[in-house]
Amino acid sequence: MANLANKPDTAQAARSIAADGRVAPRDANPGSASTGSDGAAFLRGFLDRPREVGSIVPSSSFLEARIVAAAAPGKARCVVELGPGTGGSTRALLRALPAEARLLAVELNPGFCERLNARLADPRLVVQAGSAEDLAAHLARWNLPAPEAVVSGIPFSTMPQASAERIAAAIHAVLKPGGCFVAYQFRPHVARYLARHLGAPEVTWEWRNIPPMRVFRWVKPPG
């Protein structure tokens, strides 16, 4: 296990959001999204809702690759992504996901939801508008099984403590035994909330990102 104290604190899926936050899929070409304006969209999202967006720029391809390696979704039936933003990590997860699997992307920011629906076309993807606190309800709504992996980019360091505690409990409750929770964060606050449920995490750094990011990984004990 890594020692946090020694680390520096530096196709059918173009969709529309229904009134209850669900997404109605229609025919589209999987993987056809353009990422040219992701940076501008991410910055707008940060300026509009700075407490909900963990950075002013999207994740680098190096960080995305590290996230996918940590989540290991190659044999999963269901993966959850919390806070997909403009979809860079979502695309990376979809590239690694089996053809029959599903990826549930839960996003609180309506603008990011609309962008994901418009630009990411993949029949395995479900975009759910709403809070990570309601993770169990989101999975039930889409009749999805317990996820083998949950990936989170939402900033635990800026959200209210009560909300962070509820999200941590929700992740632990839905995660399949033997499954993993992966969080990429600039600050270490997420470990404080998840440790009481899943113990001490493995921690690595991805320096080739702006800002550099910690990548935390927990495995839920079997059975």
Secondary structure, DSSP 8 states (H G I E B T S, - for coil): ---GGGS------EEEE-TTS-EEEE---TT----TTHHHHHHHHHHH-TTT-S-SS---HHHHHHHHHHH-GGG-SEEEEE--TTSHHHHHHHHHS-TT-EEEEEES-HHHHHHHHHH---TTEEEEES-GGGHHHHHHHTT----SEEEE-S-TTTS-HHHHHHHHHHHHHHS-TT-EEEEEESSSHHHHHHHHHH-S-EEEEE-SSSS-EEEEEEE----
